[in-house]
């Protein structure tokens, strides 16, 4: 690059910075990023290298300044024609030309469609994928015509053409967004009830800032999300599009409240296997990557805290955070019980950015003065309902009290279910969160407004089979099913067998190994090393059958689980939904086979409801138990502790084990 061209580049960047700063009177999503970057150009801030700043500005090839459209395409054309005083011409010339073409503002917003910034500064190469996306964006923009919703919002895109910028500028047809949400059964709702909540829900649903990032090359996604993280998704992991929960969560978690400027809190409710880990990880890592002053500092305290109910789920989330954190120089650490503390203490003392943990062990380390949560800016409760249901409420409250107040942090909660009473309890930790329902039916409420059916929703891609069977016949039937499924055509498909108690799981493991199957198990009596080894063998296919208690039913992402066999029905219908959710993940189909004994009749009504909502046929034998559902009230959890109904139950039979810790 010659000296004159370099000078021209600097002049263009400074001019763009001046124009962007000129209309920065009020903040909007992304404006703080623009302001910070453009100021760094004017002040030559050493913390930002010239290359990254210029790349960002180059990608912002469409601007609105004081209601007038400005494009770098026009600046370059004007310079080449020599009609505007070169690259450093007066801003008023641009505004005067825009006033003459008021009626064609929509056309101008597409202005750089022939080449945009790619023709102005030859530093960004246009790939075939970008060209294809640009052609589609140009067609959409052309069809929208004059349907421009808010011309005063500064928009940017990472595509090298302004056709993609038009696509990313919030002008997407509202009906197309609604169609996409309906297709994926996504509903946004405010956390408040009554008229105020209904009014806010309407505003949230129509807010252009919350429009989903339906593709990775969406201009808003490229502008707001760290590009290296997107590349990790598309080029390394070969993801084609974000999952529905990711597409809808990302713009919300990256947005700022218009009044306070803090990032919005969110509650995400989606089926298991929907990609919730990346839904909360990508925005947090993108925001943390901007704070270069904190990275690699010895003794730094965590900026992100992820609480998980089980060791397995914590390790799974850590694996994702570690992979994507390396891309943006953000470190992570997993902490859980059952292993020695010294290595965990040493890692915390050296400094870490993200901590993924179970509540019990983290509370111990806090009390020992090893873990300081005073700098946490991103708090995530993963499988939040399960944590409260497992009795971690006191520990969770204590841990959150050690974090900055909710006004000074962003809080997100994710789960596959969200019972109303637990939701009210958990929302004490958040400020006006946006509730994101994925996979739930939208029904017309009594007030005429759209409301959410909060009943449990099972994965529709899982074929559910329920057999009413006597206890003594279960073992023979299990043998028949294993002969059917274990000799599958691929031979490497995993079969997950669920037991209710630890002793039952251990007995089933011995029985299946005696039958000649290569089987392992995970339950509370197993050491952590044994559980890790069993999971690893199950995942790599060397041990295709895994027997587990409900410790493995929540949050674990095990690929290619073809069949789930419920040898014993779980204690709650919520656990049933999560058990069968181990299959049919990531868009695949699955099979669940459940043994339902007469003693489980209290769950018959809810089980029928779950099956019908998932489009499954309910067997007549199950319907004979009745379909009544009546919730018992719990002083803490409300209508969550378990259903009663159907035919009268027999007197309870007490089961005694050899030791007291087998429940």
C-alpha positions as CSV (number, residue, x, y, z in Angstrom):
1,X,0.0,0.0,0.0
2,X,1.5,3.3,-1.0
3,X,1.8,6.4,1.2
4,X,-1.1,8.3,-0.5
5,X,-3.4,5.3,-0.2
6,X,-2.5,4.9,3.4
7,X,-3.2,8.6,4.0
8,X,-6.6,8.2,2.2
9,X,-7.4,5.2,4.5
10,X,-6.7,7.3,7.6
11,X,-8.8,10.2,6.3
12,X,-11.7,7.9,5.6
13,X,-11.6,6.3,9.0
14,X,-11.4,9.7,10.8
15,X,-14.3,11.0,8.7
16,X,-16.4,8.0,9.5
17,X,-15.6,8.3,13.2
18,X,-16.6,12.0,13.2
19,X,-19.9,11.1,11.6
20,X,-20.7,8.3,13.9
21,X,-19.8,10.4,17.0
22,X,-21.9,13.2,15.7
23,X,-25.2,11.4,16.2
24,X,-24.2,9.6,19.5
25,X,-26.6,11.6,21.6
26,X,-28.6,8.6,22.8
27,X,-27.4,5.1,23.3
28,X,-28.8,2.1,21.4
29,X,-27.6,-1.5,21.2
30,X,-24.2,-1.5,19.8
31,X,-23.6,2.2,20.1
32,X,-21.2,1.9,23.0
33,X,-19.1,-0.4,20.9
34,X,-19.1,2.0,18.0
35,X,-18.4,4.9,20.2
36,X,-15.4,3.2,21.9
37,X,-13.9,2.1,18.6
38,X,-14.4,5.4,16.8
39,X,-13.0,7.3,19.7
40,X,-10.0,5.1,19.6
41,X,-9.4,6.2,16.1
42,X,-9.5,9.9,17.0
43,X,-7.4,9.5,20.1
44,X,-5.1,6.8,18.6
45,X,-5.8,4.6,21.7
46,X,-2.9,2.1,22.0
47,X,-5.2,-0.6,23.4
48,X,-6.7,-1.1,20.0
49,X,-4.6,-2.1,17.1
50,X,-5.2,-0.3,13.8
51,X,-6.0,-3.4,11.9
52,X,-9.0,-4.5,14.0
53,X,-10.4,-0.9,14.2
54,X,-10.2,-0.4,10.5
55,X,-11.8,-3.8,9.8
56,X,-14.7,-2.9,12.0
57,X,-15.2,0.5,10.4
58,X,-14.8,-0.9,7.0
59,X,-17.7,-3.3,7.7
60,X,-19.9,-0.4,8.7
61,X,-20.6,0.7,5.2
62,X,-24.1,2.1,5.9
63,X,-24.7,4.8,8.5
64,X,-27.5,7.2,9.5
65,X,-26.2,10.6,10.7
66,X,-28.8,13.0,12.0
67,X,-31.5,11.2,10.0
68,X,-29.4,11.4,6.8
69,X,-28.0,8.3,5.1
70,X,-24.2,8.2,4.7
71,X,-22.3,5.4,2.9
72,X,-18.6,5.0,2.4
73,X,-19.5,3.8,-1.1
74,X,-20.6,7.4,-1.9
75,X,-17.5,8.8,-0.3
76,X,-15.2,6.6,-2.5
77,X,-17.2,7.4,-5.6
78,X,-17.1,11.1,-4.8
79,X,-13.3,10.9,-4.3
80,X,-12.7,9.1,-7.6
81,X,-14.8,11.7,-9.5
82,X,-13.0,14.5,-7.8
83,X,-16.3,16.2,-7.0
84,X,-16.1,16.4,-3.3
85,X,-12.8,17.6,-2.2
86,X,-11.1,14.1,-2.0
87,X,-11.3,11.9,0.9
88,X,-11.3,14.6,3.4
89,X,-14.3,16.5,2.0
90,X,-16.8,18.4,4.1
91,X,-19.6,16.5,5.9
92,X,-22.1,19.1,4.7
93,X,-21.6,18.1,1.1
94,X,-22.8,14.6,1.9
95,X,-25.8,15.8,3.9
96,X,-26.7,18.2,1.1
97,X,-26.7,15.4,-1.5
98,X,-28.8,13.3,0.9
99,X,-31.4,16.1,1.2
100,X,-31.8,16.1,-2.6
101,X,-32.5,12.4,-2.6
102,X,-34.8,12.2,0.4
103,X,-37.4,10.2,-1.5
104,X,-34.9,7.4,-2.4
105,X,-33.5,6.8,1.1
106,X,-34.4,3.1,0.9
107,X,-32.5,2.9,-2.3
108,X,-29.5,4.6,-0.7
109,X,-29.5,2.2,2.2
110,X,-28.8,-0.5,-0.3
111,X,-26.3,1.9,-1.9
112,X,-23.1,-0.2,-1.6
113,X,-24.7,-3.3,-3.1
114,X,-22.4,-3.2,-6.1
115,X,-19.3,-3.6,-4.0
116,X,-19.6,-1.4,-0.9
117,X,-16.5,-1.2,1.2
118,X,-14.8,-4.0,-0.7
119,X,-14.3,-1.5,-3.5
120,X,-13.4,1.4,-1.2
121,X,-10.5,-0.2,0.8
122,X,-9.1,-3.4,-0.7
123,X,-8.4,-5.3,2.5
124,X,-11.4,-7.6,3.0
125,X,-11.8,-10.5,0.6
126,X,-15.3,-11.6,-0.4
127,X,-15.9,-15.3,-0.2
128,X,-18.4,-17.4,-2.2
129,X,-20.5,-17.7,1.0
130,X,-20.6,-14.0,1.5
131,X,-21.6,-13.4,-2.1
132,X,-24.4,-15.9,-1.9
133,X,-25.7,-14.4,1.4
134,X,-25.4,-10.9,-0.2
135,X,-27.5,-11.9,-3.2
136,X,-30.3,-13.2,-0.9
137,X,-30.0,-10.1,1.3
138,X,-30.3,-7.8,-1.7
139,X,-33.5,-9.6,-2.9
140,X,-35.0,-9.2,0.6
141,X,-34.0,-5.5,0.8
142,X,-35.4,-4.8,-2.7
143,X,-38.7,-6.4,-1.8
144,X,-39.0,-4.4,1.4
145,X,-38.8,-1.1,-0.5
146,X,-39.9,1.7,1.6
147,X,-40.7,-0.4,4.6
148,X,-38.0,1.1,6.8
149,X,-38.9,0.9,10.5
150,X,-36.4,3.2,12.1
151,X,-34.0,5.2,10.0
152,X,-32.3,6.8,13.0
153,X,-30.6,3.6,14.2
154,X,-27.0,3.2,13.4
155,X,-26.6,-0.3,11.8
156,X,-23.5,-2.2,10.8
157,X,-22.7,-5.5,9.2
158,X,-19.6,-7.7,8.8
159,X,-20.5,-8.5,5.2
160,X,-18.3,-6.7,2.7
161,X,-21.3,-5.4,0.8
162,X,-24.0,-3.1,1.9
163,X,-26.7,-5.4,0.7
164,X,-26.0,-7.5,3.7
165,X,-26.0,-4.3,5.8
166,X,-29.6,-3.7,4.7
167,X,-30.5,-7.2,5.7
168,X,-29.0,-6.7,9.1
169,X,-30.3,-3.2,9.8
170,X,-33.5,-4.3,11.5
171,X,-35.6,-3.9,8.3
172,X,-36.4,-7.6,8.2
173,X,-40.1,-8.1,7.6
174,X,-41.8,-8.5,11.0
175,X,-44.0,-11.2,9.6
176,X,-41.0,-13.3,8.6
177,X,-39.6,-13.0,12.1
178,X,-43.0,-14.1,13.6
179,X,-43.2,-17.0,11.1
180,X,-39.7,-18.2,12.1
181,X,-40.7,-18.0,15.8
182,X,-43.9,-19.9,15.2
183,X,-42.1,-22.5,13.2
184,X,-39.7,-23.2,16.1
185,X,-42.4,-22.6,18.8
186,X,-40.5,-19.6,20.3
187,X,-42.4,-17.2,22.5
188,X,-40.9,-14.2,24.2
189,X,-42.5,-13.0,27.4
190,X,-42.0,-10.4,30.1
191,X,-41.5,-11.8,33.6
192,X,-44.3,-9.7,35.1
193,X,-47.9,-10.6,35.2
194,X,-51.1,-8.5,34.7
195,X,-51.6,-5.6,32.3
196,X,-48.1,-4.3,32.7
197,X,-46.6,-7.7,31.9
198,X,-48.9,-8.1,28.8
199,X,-47.9,-4.6,27.6
200,X,-44.2,-5.3,28.1
201,X,-44.6,-8.7,26.4
202,X,-45.9,-7.0,23.2
203,X,-43.0,-4.6,23.3
204,X,-40.5,-7.4,23.7
205,X,-41.9,-9.5,20.9
206,X,-41.8,-6.5,18.4
207,X,-38.4,-5.1,19.5
208,X,-36.1,-5.2,16.5
209,X,-33.1,-5.5,18.8
210,X,-34.4,-8.9,19.9
211,X,-34.9,-10.3,16.4
212,X,-33.1,-13.7,16.2
213,X,-29.8,-14.3,14.6
214,X,-31.1,-16.9,12.2
215,X,-27.8,-17.4,10.4
216,X,-24.2,-17.0,11.5
217,X,-23.6,-14.4,8.7
218,X,-26.5,-12.2,9.9
219,X,-25.0,-8.7,10.0
220,X,-26.0,-8.0,13.6
221,X,-24.5,-11.3,14.7
222,X,-21.2,-10.5,13.0
223,X,-21.2,-7.0,14.4
224,X,-22.1,-7.9,18.0
225,X,-20.5,-11.3,18.4
226,X,-16.8,-12.0,18.5
227,X,-16.0,-13.0,14.9
228,X,-13.5,-15.6,16.1
229,X,-16.2,-17.3,18.1
230,X,-18.4,-17.4,15.0
231,X,-15.6,-18.9,13.0
232,X,-15.2,-21.6,15.7
233,X,-18.8,-22.5,15.2
234,X,-18.8,-22.5,11.4
235,X,-15.3,-23.6,10.3
236,X,-14.2,-25.8,13.2
237,X,-17.5,-27.3,14.4
238,X,-19.2,-27.1,11.0
239,X,-22.4,-25.7,12.5
240,X,-24.6,-24.5,9.6
241,X,-27.0,-22.3,11.6
242,X,-27.5,-21.4,15.3
243,X,-30.0,-23.6,17.1
244,X,-33.4,-21.9,17.9
245,X,-32.5,-21.2,21.5
246,X,-29.1,-19.8,20.5
247,X,-30.6,-17.7,17.7
248,X,-33.1,-16.1,20.0
249,X,-30.9,-15.8,23.2
250,X,-27.9,-14.2,21.6
251,X,-29.4,-10.8,20.6
252,X,-31.2,-10.6,24.0
253,X,-28.1,-11.3,26.1
254,X,-26.0,-9.0,23.9
255,X,-28.5,-6.1,24.2
256,X,-28.6,-3.4,26.8
257,X,-31.4,-1.9,28.8
258,X,-32.4,1.4,27.3
259,X,-32.7,3.1,30.7
260,X,-29.8,1.6,32.7
261,X,-27.4,0.5,30.0
262,X,-26.8,-2.9,31.7
263,X,-27.1,-6.1,29.7
264,X,-30.5,-7.8,29.8
265,X,-31.2,-10.8,32.0
266,X,-32.8,-13.8,30.4
267,X,-34.6,-17.0,31.3
268,X,-34.2,-19.7,28.6
269,X,-36.6,-22.7,28.6
270,X,-35.9,-25.3,26.0
271,X,-35.8,-29.0,25.4
272,X,-32.7,-30.8,26.4
273,X,-30.1,-31.1,23.6
274,X,-31.1,-27.7,22.2
275,X,-27.7,-26.0,22.6
276,X,-28.3,-24.1,25.8
277,X,-24.6,-24.1,26.8
278,X,-23.5,-22.1,23.7
279,X,-26.7,-20.0,24.1
280,X,-25.2,-18.5,27.3
281,X,-21.5,-19.0,26.6
282,X,-21.1,-17.1,23.3
283,X,-22.5,-13.7,24.5
284,X,-20.6,-13.8,27.7
285,X,-17.3,-14.8,26.0
286,X,-17.8,-12.1,23.4
287,X,-18.3,-9.4,26.1
288,X,-15.4,-10.7,28.2
289,X,-13.0,-10.7,25.2
290,X,-13.2,-6.9,25.0
291,X,-11.7,-6.4,28.4
292,X,-8.1,-7.0,27.5
293,X,-6.9,-5.5,30.7
294,X,-8.2,-8.4,32.7
295,X,-6.8,-11.2,30.5
296,X,-3.8,-13.3,31.6
297,X,-3.4,-11.3,34.9
298,X,-2.0,-13.5,37.6
299,X,-4.4,-13.9,40.5
300,X,-7.4,-12.5,38.6
301,X,-10.8,-13.4,40.0
302,X,-13.7,-15.0,38.0
303,X,-15.8,-12.8,35.8
304,X,-18.2,-15.5,34.8
305,X,-19.8,-18.1,37.2
306,X,-21.8,-21.1,36.0
307,X,-23.7,-23.1,38.6
308,X,-24.7,-26.7,37.7
309,X,-26.6,-29.3,39.7
310,X,-24.3,-32.3,38.9
311,X,-20.7,-33.0,38.3
312,X,-21.4,-34.4,34.9
313,X,-23.2,-31.3,33.7
314,X,-20.5,-29.1,35.1
315,X,-17.8,-31.0,33.2
316,X,-19.9,-30.9,30.0
317,X,-20.3,-27.1,30.2
318,X,-16.6,-26.7,31.1
319,X,-15.7,-28.6,27.9
320,X,-17.6,-26.1,25.8
321,X,-16.3,-23.0,27.6
322,X,-12.7,-24.3,27.4
323,X,-13.0,-24.9,23.6
324,X,-14.5,-21.5,22.8
325,X,-12.7,-19.6,25.5
326,X,-9.3,-20.5,24.1
327,X,-10.3,-18.7,20.9
328,X,-10.7,-15.4,22.7
329,X,-8.0,-15.9,25.4
330,X,-10.5,-16.5,28.2
331,X,-9.6,-19.3,30.7
332,X,-12.1,-21.6,32.5
333,X,-12.0,-24.0,35.4
334,X,-14.5,-26.7,36.6
335,X,-15.0,-27.3,40.3
336,X,-16.9,-30.2,41.8
337,X,-16.8,-32.5,44.8
338,X,-15.5,-36.0,45.1
339,X,-12.0,-35.0,44.0
340,X,-9.1,-33.4,46.0
341,X,-9.3,-29.7,46.7
342,X,-5.6,-28.6,46.4
343,X,-5.5,-28.6,42.6
344,X,-8.7,-26.6,42.4
345,X,-7.3,-24.1,45.0
346,X,-4.0,-23.8,43.1
347,X,-5.9,-23.0,39.9
348,X,-8.0,-20.4,41.6
349,X,-5.0,-18.7,43.1
350,X,-3.3,-18.5,39.7
351,X,-6.3,-16.7,38.3
352,X,-9.2,-17.8,36.1
353,X,-11.9,-16.0,34.0
354,X,-14.7,-18.5,34.1
355,X,-15.7,-21.0,36.9
356,X,-18.1,-23.8,36.3
357,X,-19.1,-25.6,39.5
358,X,-21.5,-27.5,41.6
359,X,-22.8,-25.5,44.6
360,X,-21.5,-27.6,47.4
361,X,-17.8,-27.6,46.6
362,X,-17.9,-23.9,45.6
363,X,-19.4,-23.0,48.9
364,X,-16.6,-24.8,50.7
365,X,-13.9,-23.0,48.8
366,X,-15.6,-19.6,49.4
367,X,-15.7,-20.3,53.2
368,X,-12.0,-21.3,53.0
369,X,-11.2,-17.9,51.5
370,X,-9.9,-19.3,48.2
371,X,-12.6,-18.2,45.8
372,X,-13.5,-14.5,45.5
373,X,-16.7,-13.8,43.5
374,X,-16.7,-10.1,43.9
375,X,-15.8,-9.5,40.2
376,X,-18.5,-11.8,38.6
377,X,-20.3,-10.0,35.8
378,X,-22.0,-13.0,34.2
379,X,-23.9,-15.4,36.4
380,X,-25.6,-18.5,34.9
381,X,-27.8,-21.0,36.6
382,X,-27.9,-24.1,34.4
383,X,-30.7,-26.6,35.1
384,X,-31.9,-24.1,37.8
385,X,-35.1,-26.0,38.6
386,X,-33.1,-29.2,39.2
387,X,-30.7,-27.4,41.6
388,X,-33.6,-26.2,43.7
389,X,-35.3,-29.5,43.5
390,X,-32.1,-31.3,44.7
391,X,-32.0,-29.1,47.8
392,X,-29.3,-26.7,46.7
393,X,-31.5,-23.6,47.3
394,X,-29.6,-22.5,50.5
395,X,-26.2,-23.0,48.8
396,X,-27.3,-21.2,45.7
397,X,-28.6,-18.2,47.7
398,X,-25.3,-18.1,49.7
399,X,-23.2,-18.2,46.5
400,X,-25.2,-15.5,44.8
401,X,-24.9,-13.3,47.9
402,X,-21.1,-13.4,47.4
403,X,-21.5,-12.0,43.9
404,X,-22.0,-8.4,43.0
405,X,-25.6,-7.1,43.4
406,X,-27.9,-8.0,40.5
407,X,-27.8,-4.4,39.2
408,X,-24.0,-4.9,38.6
409,X,-24.1,-8.3,36.8
410,X,-26.0,-10.1,34.1
411,X,-27.9,-13.1,35.2
412,X,-29.2,-15.9,33.0
413,X,-31.1,-19.1,33.9
414,X,-31.5,-22.0,31.6
415,X,-33.6,-25.2,32.0
416,X,-35.8,-27.7,30.2
417,X,-38.7,-27.0,32.6
418,X,-39.7,-24.0,34.6
419,X,-42.5,-24.7,37.1
420,X,-44.3,-21.5,38.1
421,X,-43.5,-21.6,41.9
422,X,-39.7,-22.3,41.3
423,X,-39.7,-19.6,38.6
424,X,-41.0,-17.0,41.1
425,X,-38.4,-18.0,43.6
426,X,-35.5,-17.9,41.2
427,X,-36.4,-14.6,39.6
428,X,-35.5,-12.9,42.9
429,X,-31.9,-13.1,41.5
430,X,-32.8,-11.1,38.3
431,X,-34.0,-7.8,37.0
432,X,-36.9,-7.8,34.5
433,X,-35.6,-10.8,32.6
434,X,-36.9,-11.7,29.1
435,X,-38.4,-15.1,29.2
436,X,-37.6,-17.2,26.1
437,X,-39.8,-20.3,25.6
438,X,-38.6,-22.7,22.9
439,X,-40.7,-25.7,22.0
440,X,-43.7,-24.6,24.1
441,X,-47.2,-24.2,22.7
442,X,-48.6,-20.7,22.5
443,X,-52.3,-20.6,23.6
444,X,-54.9,-17.9,24.0
445,X,-55.2,-16.9,27.6
446,X,-58.3,-15.8,29.4
447,X,-57.4,-12.1,29.0
448,X,-57.2,-12.5,25.2
449,X,-53.4,-12.3,25.2
450,X,-51.0,-15.0,24.2
451,X,-49.8,-17.0,27.1
452,X,-47.6,-20.0,27.6
453,X,-48.7,-23.5,28.4
454,X,-46.2,-24.2,31.2
455,X,-47.0,-27.9,31.2
456,X,-44.1,-30.2,30.6
457,X,-43.1,-30.5,26.9
458,X,-41.3,-33.6,25.7
459,X,-39.2,-33.7,22.6
460,X,-41.5,-34.5,19.6
461,X,-38.7,-36.3,17.8
462,X,-38.6,-39.0,20.5
463,X,-41.0,-41.9,19.8
464,X,-42.5,-42.8,23.2
465,X,-43.6,-46.3,24.0
466,X,-45.2,-47.1,27.4
467,X,-45.9,-50.6,28.6
468,X,-48.0,-51.3,31.6
469,X,-46.2,-54.3,33.1
470,X,-45.9,-56.3,36.3
471,X,-42.7,-56.1,38.3
472,X,-41.8,-59.8,37.8
473,X,-42.1,-59.5,34.0
474,X,-39.7,-56.5,33.6
475,X,-36.4,-58.5,33.5
476,X,-37.6,-60.8,30.7
477,X,-39.0,-57.9,28.7
478,X,-35.8,-56.0,29.1
479,X,-33.9,-58.9,27.7
480,X,-36.2,-58.9,24.7
481,X,-35.8,-55.2,24.1
482,X,-32.0,-55.4,24.3
483,X,-31.9,-58.2,21.8
484,X,-33.9,-56.0,19.5
485,X,-32.0,-52.7,19.9
486,X,-28.5,-53.8,20.8
487,X,-28.1,-55.6,17.5
488,X,-28.9,-52.4,15.5
489,X,-27.8,-52.0,11.9
490,X,-25.1,-49.5,12.9
491,X,-23.9,-51.5,15.9
492,X,-22.5,-48.3,17.6
493,X,-25.7,-46.8,18.8
494,X,-25.9,-46.2,22.5
495,X,-28.6,-47.6,24.8
496,X,-29.3,-45.8,28.1
497,X,-31.1,-47.9,30.8
498,X,-32.5,-45.9,33.7
499,X,-32.9,-47.3,37.2
500,X,-34.5,-45.6,40.1
501,X,-32.1,-46.5,42.9
502,X,-28.3,-47.0,43.2
503,X,-28.6,-50.7,44.2
504,X,-31.0,-51.3,41.3
505,X,-28.5,-49.8,38.9
506,X,-25.7,-51.9,40.3
507,X,-27.8,-55.1,40.0
508,X,-28.8,-54.3,36.4
509,X,-25.1,-53.7,35.5
510,X,-24.2,-57.2,36.8
511,X,-27.2,-58.8,35.1
512,X,-26.5,-57.2,31.7
513,X,-22.9,-58.2,31.8
514,X,-23.9,-61.7,32.7
515,X,-26.1,-61.8,29.6
516,X,-23.1,-61.0,27.5
517,X,-23.5,-57.3,27.0
518,X,-20.7,-54.8,27.4
519,X,-22.3,-52.6,30.0
520,X,-21.2,-49.9,32.5
521,X,-23.1,-47.8,35.1
522,X,-23.0,-44.4,36.8
523,X,-24.7,-43.8,40.1
524,X,-24.0,-42.3,43.5
525,X,-22.0,-45.2,44.9
526,X,-19.5,-44.9,42.0
527,X,-16.3,-42.9,42.5
528,X,-15.9,-39.8,40.3
529,X,-13.1,-41.5,38.3
530,X,-15.3,-44.6,37.7
531,X,-18.2,-42.4,36.6
532,X,-15.9,-40.4,34.2
533,X,-14.5,-43.6,32.8
534,X,-18.0,-45.1,32.3
535,X,-19.2,-42.0,30.5
536,X,-16.1,-41.8,28.3
537,X,-16.5,-45.5,27.3
538,X,-20.2,-44.9,26.6
539,X,-19.5,-41.8,24.5
540,X,-16.8,-43.4,22.4
541,X,-18.9,-46.5,21.8
542,X,-16.6,-49.0,23.4
543,X,-19.3,-49.7,26.0
544,X,-22.6,-49.2,24.1
545,X,-25.0,-49.8,27.1
546,X,-25.0,-47.5,30.2
547,X,-27.2,-48.1,33.3
548,X,-27.8,-44.9,35.2
549,X,-29.8,-43.3,38.0
550,X,-31.3,-39.9,37.5
551,X,-27.9,-38.3,38.2
552,X,-27.3,-38.7,34.4
553,X,-30.7,-37.6,33.4
554,X,-30.1,-33.8,33.4
555,X,-28.0,-31.8,31.0
556,X,-25.6,-34.5,29.7
557,X,-24.9,-34.2,26.0
558,X,-24.2,-37.8,24.9
559,X,-24.2,-38.1,21.1
560,X,-25.9,-40.9,19.2
561,X,-28.1,-42.3,22.0
562,X,-30.6,-44.2,20.0
563,X,-32.7,-45.8,22.7
564,X,-33.7,-44.8,26.3
565,X,-35.1,-47.7,28.4
566,X,-36.9,-46.7,31.6
567,X,-36.6,-49.9,33.7
568,X,-38.3,-48.2,36.6
569,X,-40.5,-45.1,36.3
570,X,-39.0,-42.0,38.0
571,X,-40.4,-40.3,41.0
572,X,-41.6,-37.2,39.1
573,X,-42.9,-36.6,35.6
574,X,-40.2,-33.9,35.2
575,X,-37.5,-36.6,35.5
576,X,-39.4,-38.7,32.9
577,X,-39.2,-35.9,30.4
578,X,-35.5,-35.4,31.1
579,X,-34.7,-39.1,30.9
580,X,-36.2,-39.5,27.4
581,X,-34.5,-36.2,26.4
582,X,-31.2,-38.0,26.4
583,X,-32.2,-39.3,22.9
584,X,-33.4,-37.3,19.9
585,X,-30.9,-34.6,20.5
586,X,-29.4,-32.1,18.0
587,X,-32.2,-32.6,15.5
588,X,-32.0,-36.4,15.4
589,X,-34.9,-38.8,16.2
590,X,-34.9,-41.3,19.1
591,X,-36.8,-44.0,20.8
592,X,-37.9,-44.3,24.4
593,X,-39.4,-47.4,26.0
594,X,-40.9,-47.2,29.5
595,X,-42.0,-49.8,32.0
596,X,-45.1,-48.5,33.9
597,X,-46.1,-50.5,36.9
598,X,-49.5,-50.4,38.7
599,X,-47.7,-48.7,41.6
600,X,-46.9,-45.8,39.3
601,X,-50.6,-45.0,38.7
602,X,-50.3,-41.6,40.4
603,X,-48.3,-40.4,37.4
604,X,-50.7,-41.7,34.8
605,X,-52.6,-38.5,34.2
606,X,-49.5,-36.4,33.7
607,X,-47.8,-39.0,31.6
608,X,-50.8,-39.1,29.3
609,X,-50.7,-35.3,29.0
610,X,-47.0,-35.3,28.1
611,X,-47.5,-38.0,25.5
612,X,-50.5,-36.2,23.9
613,X,-48.6,-32.9,23.7
614,X,-45.8,-34.6,22.0
615,X,-48.2,-36.2,19.4
616,X,-47.8,-39.7,20.8
617,X,-50.4,-42.4,21.0
618,X,-51.5,-43.2,24.6
619,X,-52.0,-46.9,25.2
620,X,-55.4,-48.0,26.5
621,X,-53.8,-49.8,29.4
622,X,-52.4,-46.5,30.7
623,X,-55.7,-44.7,30.2
624,X,-57.4,-47.2,32.5
625,X,-55.6,-45.7,35.4
626,X,-57.5,-42.4,34.8
627,X,-56.4,-39.0,33.5
628,X,-57.0,-36.8,36.5
629,X,-54.1,-34.4,37.4
630,X,-54.2,-32.7,40.8
631,X,-51.2,-30.9,42.1
632,X,-50.2,-30.9,45.8
633,X,-49.0,-27.6,47.2
634,X,-45.6,-27.3,48.8
635,X,-44.7,-24.5,51.1
636,X,-41.6,-23.7,49.0
637,X,-42.2,-25.2,45.6
638,X,-45.9,-24.7,45.2
639,X,-47.5,-27.1,42.8
640,X,-44.4,-28.9,42.0
641,X,-44.0,-31.7,44.6
642,X,-46.0,-34.3,42.7
643,X,-49.4,-35.1,41.3
644,X,-52.1,-37.1,42.8
645,X,-55.2,-38.5,41.0
646,X,-56.5,-41.4,39.0
647,X,-57.6,-44.5,40.8
648,X,-57.0,-44.8,44.6
649,X,-53.5,-45.9,45.5
650,X,-52.7,-48.8,47.7
651,X,-51.2,-48.3,51.1
652,X,-47.5,-47.4,50.7
653,X,-45.0,-50.2,51.2
654,X,-41.8,-49.3,53.0
655,X,-38.6,-50.5,51.4
656,X,-35.6,-51.1,53.6
657,X,-32.0,-51.3,52.2
658,X,-28.8,-52.5,53.8
659,X,-27.6,-48.9,54.4
660,X,-29.3,-45.6,54.9
661,X,-27.9,-43.7,51.9
662,X,-29.5,-45.6,49.1
663,X,-32.4,-43.3,48.3
